[in-house]
Amino acid sequence: MKRLALLIACFATLATTSCSFMQSAASSDPVAQATGQACGTAVQGLYSSYHNSGTIDLSNANNLNNALALATAYSTLKQHKGDQAYRKAFTTGLIASSAGLITQANASAFVDKLLATSGLANLNTEKVTQTAATAAAVITLLKVLGK
């Protein structure tokens, strides 16, 4: 009888420990990971554009969307900069979606640099829309010149 009670106690302890381990593994912040993935995708898109043309064309809707996604990820990361679990989940998503640009080796440096960037703080949907409209107007005006 004592063996049965001890066996049940051991089983209960094992079950509790396993559930708690699984819960902590499953509770890594999915929002942070999704934000990191959006950031990685945006970085990959901007890098590809920059790599191909040597510049970031702000009249290109994809570049504007990627810049907005990067700014949004920056803003969210900045709000959670002291939360190491958030940062870890963000970095996991970032690495997973950056098409090899961001790796375990350079991810920490990239996130540190991202957090230190101030130019992304003022970018929002309204400003992107205004920038896109302005760029389109300027391009239309320049096309009149025929060059």
N, CA, C and O of each residue as an XYZ file, in Angstrom:
588
protein
N       0.815     -1.183      0.000
C       0.000      0.000      0.000
C       0.870      1.262      0.000
O       0.578      2.237     -0.693
N       1.961      1.216      0.807
C       2.856      2.361      0.857
C       3.529      2.571     -0.498
O       3.749      3.704     -0.926
N       3.849      1.470     -1.163
C       4.465      1.575     -2.475
C       3.503      2.219     -3.475
O       3.901      3.054     -4.287
N       2.248      1.821     -3.406
C       1.249      2.381     -4.294
C       1.092      3.889     -4.045
O       1.010      4.673     -4.990
N       1.052      4.278     -2.788
C       0.924      5.699     -2.448
C       2.159      6.468     -2.929
O       2.042      7.571     -3.463
N       3.337      5.878     -2.737
C       4.571      6.518     -3.194
C       4.600      6.610     -4.718
O       5.014      7.627     -5.274
N       4.163      5.552     -5.386
C       4.105      5.541     -6.838
C       3.128      6.601     -7.358
O       3.429      7.299     -8.327
N       1.981      6.720     -6.728
C       0.993      7.733     -7.124
C       1.551      9.130     -6.890
O       1.362     10.020     -7.719
N       2.232      9.329     -5.772
C       2.832     10.634     -5.476
C       3.905     10.984     -6.505
O       3.991     12.124     -6.963
N       4.720      9.995     -6.863
C       5.751     10.232     -7.882
C       5.120     10.552     -9.228
O       5.574     11.450     -9.937
N       4.071      9.813     -9.578
C       3.384     10.053    -10.842
C       2.760     11.455    -10.863
O       2.844     12.160    -11.869
N       2.143     11.848     -9.763
C       1.530     13.182     -9.678
C       2.588     14.275     -9.809
O       2.373     15.278    -10.489
N       3.736     14.076     -9.152
C       4.821     15.049     -9.249
C       5.339     15.139    -10.677
O       5.565     16.231    -11.198
N       5.523     13.999    -11.297
C       5.989     13.966    -12.684
C       4.990     14.648    -13.620
O       5.379     15.415    -14.501
N       3.709     14.364    -13.423
C       2.681     14.973    -14.270
C       2.650     16.489    -14.085
O       2.540     17.232    -15.061
N       2.745     16.945    -12.850
C       2.740     18.381    -12.574
C       3.957     19.052    -13.190
O       3.841     20.111    -13.806
N       5.118     18.442    -13.025
C       6.351     18.997    -13.581
C       6.288     19.030    -15.099
O       6.670     20.025    -15.715
N       5.809     17.948    -15.707
C       5.711     17.895    -17.163
C       4.749     18.948    -17.690
O       5.041     19.627    -18.675
N       3.606     19.083    -17.035
C       2.622     20.078    -17.480
C       3.171     21.486    -17.335
O       2.975     22.327    -18.212
N       3.849     21.742    -16.245
C       4.408     23.076    -16.042
C       5.504     23.371    -17.063
O       5.620     24.500    -17.540
N       6.309     22.360    -17.401
C       7.337     22.537    -18.421
C       6.704     22.799    -19.780
O       7.136     23.695    -20.506
N       5.692     22.029    -20.123
C       5.015     22.195    -21.401
C       4.320     23.549    -21.471
O       4.315     24.192    -22.520
N       3.736     23.982    -20.362
C       3.048     25.264    -20.349
C       4.040     26.398    -20.572
O       3.754     27.332    -21.322
N       5.211     26.328    -19.923
C       6.187     27.403    -20.102
C       6.738     27.396    -21.529
O       7.032     28.454    -22.086
N       6.879     26.210    -22.120
C       7.354     26.143    -23.494
C       6.292     26.685    -24.453
O       6.616     27.349    -25.437
N       5.028     26.397    -24.157
C       3.953     26.834    -25.040
C       3.597     28.290    -24.824
O       2.988     28.908    -25.698
N       3.961     28.855    -23.683
C       3.551     30.223    -23.410
C       4.558     31.256    -23.895
O       4.407     32.443    -23.606
N       5.602     30.821    -24.640
C       6.491     31.829    -25.205
C       5.621     32.723    -26.066
O       4.814     32.237    -26.858
N       5.775     33.962    -25.920
C       4.848     34.970    -26.424
C       4.619     34.875    -27.935
O       5.488     35.266    -28.714
N       3.453     34.358    -28.359
C       3.186     34.240    -29.794
C       3.040     35.608    -30.468
O       3.316     35.742    -31.660
N       2.612     36.609    -29.722
C       2.500     37.954    -30.294
C       3.893     38.498    -30.595
O       4.118     39.090    -31.650
N       4.814     38.298    -29.679
C       6.191     38.754    -29.890
C       6.813     38.026    -31.071
O       7.521     38.630    -31.876
N       6.552     36.745    -31.171
C       7.115     35.977    -32.282
C       6.512     36.448    -33.614
O       7.226     36.572    -34.609
N       5.207     36.707    -33.628
C       4.565     37.195    -34.856
C       5.102     38.583    -35.227
O       5.293     38.881    -36.407
N       5.344     39.422    -34.226
C       5.911     40.748    -34.491
C       7.323     40.608    -35.050
O       7.702     41.323    -35.978
N       8.094     39.693    -34.489
C       9.438     39.426    -35.007
C       9.397     38.902    -36.430
O      10.245     39.258    -37.249
N       8.415     38.056    -36.732
C       8.282     37.534    -38.086
C       7.939     38.652    -39.073
O       8.486     38.706    -40.175
N       7.033     39.538    -38.671
C       6.682     40.670    -39.531
C       7.903     41.552    -39.763
O       8.121     42.048    -40.868
N       8.687     41.740    -38.725
C       9.902     42.543    -38.831
C      10.902     41.871    -39.781
O      11.473     42.530    -40.650
N      11.107     40.584    -39.616
C      12.047     39.849    -40.467
C      11.640     39.869    -41.927
O      12.485     40.015    -42.811
N      10.353     39.723    -42.182
C       9.847     39.776    -43.550
C      10.074     41.160    -44.148
O      10.479     41.288    -45.303
N       9.807     42.197    -43.348
C      10.008     43.575    -43.822
C      11.487     43.842    -44.097
O      11.835     44.447    -45.111
N      12.343     43.395    -43.201
C      13.787     43.593    -43.383
C      14.253     42.880    -44.644
O      15.038     43.431    -45.416
N      13.779     41.669    -44.854
C      14.161     40.907    -46.038
C      13.701     41.633    -47.303
O      14.453     41.715    -48.274
N      12.479     42.160    -47.302
C      11.970     42.888    -48.460
C      12.749     44.165    -48.725
O      13.086     44.466    -49.870
N      13.034     44.914    -47.671
C      13.799     46.157    -47.829
C      15.231     45.871    -48.270
O      15.790     46.581    -49.106
N      15.810     44.829    -47.698
C      17.173     44.465    -48.083
C      17.228     44.067    -49.551
O      18.139     44.466    -50.277
N      16.261     43.288    -49.978
C      16.215     42.846    -51.371
C      16.108     44.038    -52.311
O      16.803     44.101    -53.326
N      15.243     44.975    -51.975
C      15.086     46.178    -52.790
C      16.379     46.988    -52.815
O      16.813     47.447    -53.872
N      16.982     47.158    -51.660
C      18.220     47.922    -51.555
C      19.361     47.225    -52.302
O      20.151     47.865    -52.997
N      19.428     45.905    -52.144
C      20.482     45.125    -52.789
C      20.369     45.202    -54.317
O      21.377     45.274    -55.019
N      19.136     45.185    -54.818
C      18.923     45.207    -56.270
C      19.141     46.570    -56.895
O      19.652     46.666    -58.011
N      18.756     47.636    -56.185
C      18.822     48.960    -56.820
C      19.803     49.919    -56.149
O      20.097     50.981    -56.698
N      20.307     49.563    -54.985
C      21.229     50.447    -54.278
C      20.542     51.565    -53.518
O      21.200     52.448    -52.968
N      19.218     51.525    -53.489
C      18.454     52.551    -52.784
C      17.112     51.969    -52.344
O      16.732     50.873    -52.755
N      16.417     52.704    -51.520
C      15.063     52.322    -51.117
C      14.116     53.321    -51.779
O      14.050     54.487    -51.391
N      13.398     52.848    -52.768
C      12.476     53.693    -53.528
C      11.177     53.841    -52.744
O      10.398     52.893    -52.643
N      10.945     55.023    -52.191
C       9.750     55.248    -51.379
C       8.493     55.464    -52.205
O       7.406     55.621    -51.649
N       8.630     55.475    -53.528
C       7.429     55.532    -54.357
C       6.887     54.117    -54.596
O       5.789     53.952    -55.127
N       7.652     53.110    -54.208
C       7.255     51.716    -54.349
C       6.390     51.323    -53.148
O       6.824     51.419    -52.000
N       5.163     50.879    -53.427
C       4.226     50.533    -52.358
C       4.766     49.422    -51.456
O       4.546     49.452    -50.245
N       5.471     48.443    -52.031
C       6.035     47.361    -51.217
C       7.060     47.893    -50.225
O       7.089     47.480    -49.066
N       7.900     48.810    -50.689
C       8.895     49.402    -49.788
C       8.228     50.197    -48.673
O       8.657     50.141    -47.521
N       7.180     50.935    -49.017
C       6.459     51.698    -47.991
C       5.804     50.768    -46.980
O       5.852     51.020    -45.776
N       5.192     49.695    -47.467
C       4.575     48.728    -46.554
C       5.618     48.066    -45.669
O       5.386     47.863    -44.477
N       6.758     47.731    -46.242
C       7.828     47.119    -45.451
C       8.388     48.097    -44.423
O       8.698     47.705    -43.297
N       8.519     49.364    -44.802
C       8.997     50.376    -43.859
C       8.004     50.550    -42.714
O       8.400     50.702    -41.558
N       6.721     50.527    -43.039
C       5.696     50.637    -42.003
C       5.719     49.422    -41.080
O       5.602     49.564    -39.863
N       5.869     48.228    -41.656
C       5.937     47.008    -40.836
C       7.160     47.047    -39.922
O       7.087     46.643    -38.761
N       8.271     47.528    -40.444
C       9.493     47.654    -39.638
C       9.280     48.660    -38.503
O       9.675     48.410    -37.364
N       8.661     49.784    -38.814
C       8.399     50.808    -37.795
C       7.432     50.294    -36.728
O       7.598     50.585    -35.544
N       6.435     49.538    -37.146
C       5.470     48.973    -36.201
C       6.155     47.964    -35.279
O       5.926     47.961    -34.070
N       6.993     47.114    -35.860
C       7.738     46.138    -35.051
C       8.676     46.849    -34.091
O       8.802     46.454    -32.932
N       9.326     47.886    -34.564
C      10.219     48.685    -33.721
C       9.454     49.265    -32.533
O       9.901     49.170    -31.390
N       8.317     49.854    -32.808
C       7.517     50.478    -31.757
C       7.081     49.458    -30.702
O       7.153     49.721    -29.502
N       6.633     48.305    -31.164
C       6.196     47.261    -30.242
C       7.365     46.710    -29.444
O       7.247     46.496    -28.237
N       8.486     46.480    -30.102
C       9.678     45.987    -29.405
C      10.147     47.006    -28.371
O      10.530     46.637    -27.261
N      10.118     48.274    -28.730
C      10.549     49.343    -27.832
C       9.696     49.354    -26.554
O      10.208     49.594    -25.460
N       8.395     49.092    -26.705
C       7.495     49.048    -25.552
C       7.833     47.899    -24.607
O       7.542     47.971    -23.413
N       8.444     46.845    -25.133
C       8.764     45.654    -24.339
C      10.267     45.451    -24.174
O      10.707     44.334    -23.902
N      11.059     46.504    -24.331
C      12.514     46.325    -24.379
C      13.109     45.735    -23.111
O      14.180     45.132    -23.170
N      12.459     45.886    -21.974
C      12.968     45.300    -20.734
C      12.505     43.873    -20.487
O      12.946     43.240    -19.528
N      11.637     43.366    -21.321
C      11.063     42.029    -21.163
C      11.887     41.027    -21.969
O      11.743     40.933    -23.188
N      12.741     40.289    -21.289
C      13.647     39.361    -21.976
C      12.912     38.228    -22.678
O      13.349     37.772    -23.735
N      11.792     37.764    -22.103
C      11.021     36.702    -22.752
C      10.421     37.211    -24.062
O      10.399     36.488    -25.058
N       9.941     38.439    -24.062
C       9.394     39.040    -25.280
C      10.494     39.172    -26.328
O      10.303     38.825    -27.494
N      11.634     39.672    -25.900
C      12.752     39.856    -26.823
C      13.200     38.530    -27.431
O      13.510     38.456    -28.620
N      13.232     37.495    -26.614
C      13.646     36.179    -27.102
C      12.656     35.657    -28.143
O      13.068     35.147    -29.185
N      11.355     35.778    -27.871
C      10.337     35.321    -28.818
C      10.365     36.181    -30.083
O      10.211     35.660    -31.188
N      10.557     37.481    -29.931
C      10.674     38.394    -31.078
C      11.844     37.966    -31.962
O      11.713     37.877    -33.182
N      12.979     37.704    -31.336
C      14.186     37.316    -32.063
C      13.983     35.988    -32.790
O      14.463     35.810    -33.909
N      13.281     35.067    -32.162
C      12.989     33.783    -32.801
C      12.197     34.000    -34.084
O      12.518     33.418    -35.121
N      11.164     34.836    -34.018
C      10.371     35.141    -35.208
C      11.177     35.873    -36.261
O      11.038     35.617    -37.457
N      12.018     36.786    -35.806
C      12.871     37.568    -36.706
C      13.789     36.663    -37.518
O      13.897     36.802    -38.736
N      14.443     35.742    -36.836
C      15.361     34.809    -37.499
C      14.609     33.912    -38.483
O      15.077     33.651    -39.591
N      13.440     33.449    -38.055
C      12.679     32.506    -38.872
C      12.193     33.100    -40.184
O      12.019     32.371    -41.161
N      11.970     34.407    -40.226
C      11.328     34.980    -41.410
C      12.218     35.902    -42.236
O      11.739     36.524    -43.184
N      13.476     36.002    -41.904
C      14.335     36.952    -42.609
C      15.111     36.331    -43.769
O      16.038     36.949    -44.295
N      14.748     35.144    -44.162
C      15.373     34.459    -45.306
C      16.890     34.354    -45.163
O      17.617     34.495    -46.147
N      17.368     34.111    -43.952
C      18.791     33.910    -43.715
C      19.599     35.174    -43.501
O      20.794     35.092    -43.219
N      18.985     36.335    -43.624
C      19.719     37.584    -43.398
C      20.077     37.766    -41.923
O      21.171     38.217    -41.582
N      19.143     37.409    -41.075
C      19.362     37.520    -39.640
C      19.499     36.105    -39.097
O      18.617     35.264    -39.269
N      20.624     35.866    -38.439
C      20.951     34.540    -37.925
C      21.139     34.620    -36.411
O      21.089     35.699    -35.821
N      21.353     33.476    -35.805
C      21.647     33.457    -34.365
C      22.868     34.317    -34.065
O      22.937     34.967    -33.022
N      23.821     34.318    -34.973
C      25.075     35.042    -34.752
C      24.907     36.558    -34.772
O      25.583     37.259    -34.019
N      24.021     37.075    -35.616
C      23.889     38.530    -35.707
C      22.570     39.081    -35.182
O      22.358     40.293    -35.208
N      21.685     38.216    -34.708
C      20.359     38.647    -34.263
C      20.419     39.617    -33.091
O      19.707     40.622    -33.087
N      21.239     39.339    -32.118
C      21.319     40.211    -30.945
C      21.807     41.603    -31.342
O      21.262     42.609    -30.886
N      22.821     41.659    -32.180
C      23.340     42.944    -32.642
C      22.285     43.685    -33.453
O      22.155     44.904    -33.339
N      21.531     42.956    -34.270
C      20.485     43.585    -35.076
C      19.387     44.166    -34.188
O      18.953     45.299    -34.394
N      18.942     43.391    -33.203
C      17.878     43.868    -32.308
C      18.365     45.061    -31.493
O      17.621     46.022    -31.295
N      19.616     45.007    -31.019
C      20.183     46.158    -30.294
C      20.195     47.402    -31.178
O      19.828     48.489    -30.731
N      20.614     47.244    -32.422
C      20.676     48.372    -33.356
C      19.268     48.883    -33.670
O      19.044     50.089    -33.768
N      18.333     47.959    -33.823
C      16.944     48.342    -34.076
C      16.402     49.183    -32.924
O      15.760     50.210    -33.143
N      16.665     48.738    -31.697
C      16.198     49.489    -30.527
C      16.869     50.853    -30.403
O      16.283     51.780    -29.843
N      18.078     50.986    -30.914
C      18.812     52.252    -30.830
C      18.452     53.215    -31.966
O      18.868     54.373    -31.960
N      17.682     52.731    -32.933
C      17.300     53.556    -34.076
C      16.193     54.512    -33.671
O      15.201     54.100    -33.068
N      16.357     55.779    -33.996
C      15.316     56.735    -33.641
C      14.456     57.144    -34.829
O      13.350     57.650    -34.637
N      14.925     56.941    -36.026
C      14.207     57.386    -37.213
C      12.910     56.654    -37.481
O      12.078     57.144    -38.245
N      12.715     55.506    -36.882
C      11.496     54.739    -37.112
C      10.364     55.151    -36.171
O       9.211     54.778    -36.389
N      10.679     55.898    -35.153
C       9.690     56.241    -34.130
C       8.545     57.082    -34.667
O       7.427     56.996    -34.160
N       8.799     57.884    -35.672
C       7.769     58.800    -36.155
C       7.009     58.300    -37.374
O       6.166     59.016    -37.915
N       7.296     57.094    -37.806
C       6.638     56.555    -38.991
C       5.355     55.851    -38.576
O       5.378     54.986    -37.701
N       4.253     56.210    -39.187
C       2.984     55.548    -38.902
C       2.168     55.488    -40.189
O       2.591     56.003    -41.224
N       1.010     54.864    -40.119
C       0.189     54.659    -41.313
C      -0.166     55.969    -41.992
O      -0.111     56.070    -43.217
N      -0.525     56.965    -41.212
C      -0.910     58.255    -41.786
C       0.265     58.882    -42.539
O       0.100     59.406    -43.641
N       1.434     58.823    -41.941
C       2.604     59.420    -42.585
C       3.010     58.635    -43.829
O       3.445     59.223    -44.820
N       2.870     57.311    -43.781
C       3.194     56.508    -44.966
C       2.234     56.847    -46.099
O       2.650     56.981    -47.249
N       0.964     56.984    -45.779
C      -0.022     57.349    -46.798
C       0.300     58.713    -47.387
O       0.220     58.910    -48.599
N       0.664     59.648    -46.525
C       1.035     60.980    -47.006
C       2.298     60.915    -47.854
O       2.386     61.570    -48.892
N       3.269     60.133    -47.418
C       4.517     59.996    -48.164
C       4.261     59.366    -49.532
O       4.817     59.801    -50.541
N       3.412     58.336    -49.552
C       3.094     57.677    -50.822
C       2.393     58.640    -51.762
O       2.699     58.680    -52.954
N       1.456     59.416    -51.239
C       0.740     60.386    -52.075
C       1.698     61.457    -52.584
O       1.627     61.859    -53.745
N       2.582     61.912    -51.725
C       3.560     62.927    -52.120
C       4.494     62.378    -53.190
O       4.756     63.037    -54.196
N       4.996     61.160    -52.964
C       5.906     60.548    -53.943
C       5.207     60.361    -55.279
O       5.796     60.623    -56.327
N       3.957     59.913    -55.255
C       3.205     59.711    -56.497
C       2.998     61.038    -57.230
O       3.099     61.105    -58.455
N       2.709     62.082    -56.471
C       2.509     63.401    -57.082
C       3.795     63.911    -57.714
O       3.774     64.459    -58.816
N       4.906     63.732    -57.024
C       6.193     64.183    -57.558
C       6.553     63.394    -58.817
O       7.020     63.973    -59.798
N       6.343     62.101    -58.795
C       6.651     61.262    -59.959
C       5.790     61.671    -61.145
O       6.281     61.779    -62.269
N       4.503     61.897    -60.892
C       3.607     62.339    -61.959
C       4.086     63.659    -62.547
O       4.083     63.847    -63.764
N       4.495     64.565    -61.678
C       4.996     65.858    -62.132
C       6.272     65.708    -62.960
O       6.427     66.365    -63.990
N       7.176     64.852    -62.516
C       8.438     64.639    -63.219
C       8.248     63.965    -64.566
O       9.012     64.205    -65.501
N       7.221     63.115    -64.664
C       6.951     62.427    -65.936
C       6.526     63.410    -67.021
O       6.697     63.136    -68.208
N       5.975     64.551    -66.620
C       5.606     65.578    -67.588
C       6.835     66.068    -68.339
O       6.751     66.477    -69.497
N       7.978     66.020    -67.660
C       9.219     66.481    -68.264
C       9.747     65.507    -69.308
O      10.632     65.855    -70.090
N       9.219     64.308    -69.326
C       9.591     63.337    -70.342
C      10.932     62.657    -70.083
O      11.507     62.078    -71.004
N      11.427     62.710    -68.895
C      12.725     62.088    -68.616
C      12.580     60.997    -67.610
O      13.566     60.356    -67.248
